């Protein structure tokens, strides 16, 4: 008996099958996948920057 792994959809939390047959994995549907993509495109998700709060060096300081 083959047991297929089930995971929670990162968007809605519903269970989703983790297998090659689920072309939207780890999402449960195309809708959830597109909602997540839209959030990245609109900058709703951001990767934290270790140097936040620091201004980039200006050209004057590098001469």
SVG drawing of the C-alpha trace seen along z (x, -y; Angstrom):
<svg xmlns="http://www.w3.org/2000/svg" viewBox="-9 -63 48 65">
<polyline fill="none" stroke="black" stroke-width="0.4" points="0.0,0.0 1.4,-3.4 0.8,-6.2 0.7,-9.6 1.9,-12.5 -0.6,-15.2 0.4,-18.7 -1.4,-21.9 -1.9,-24.4 0.3,-27.4 -2.5,-29.8 -5.8,-28.4 -4.7,-25.6 -6.7,-22.8 -5.0,-19.5 -3.3,-18.9 -1.6,-15.8 2.2,-16.1 2.7,-14.2 3.6,-14.7 -0.1,-14.4 -0.8,-17.7 0.6,-20.2 -0.1,-23.1 1.9,-21.6 2.4,-22.7 -0.9,-24.5 -4.3,-22.8 -5.4,-24.6 -4.5,-27.0 -6.4,-29.7 -4.3,-29.4 -1.1,-29.4 -2.2,-32.6 -3.1,-34.3 0.3,-33.6 2.0,-34.7 0.0,-38.0 1.2,-38.6 4.8,-38.3 4.2,-40.5 2.6,-43.3 5.4,-43.1 3.1,-41.8 5.8,-39.2 9.3,-40.4 12.5,-38.7 14.0,-40.4 17.2,-42.4 19.9,-42.0 21.1,-45.5 17.7,-47.3 18.1,-50.7 21.4,-51.3 21.7,-53.6 23.7,-52.2 27.2,-53.8 27.2,-56.9 29.7,-57.5 31.4,-60.2 32.4,-57.6 33.9,-55.2 36.4,-57.6"/>
</svg>
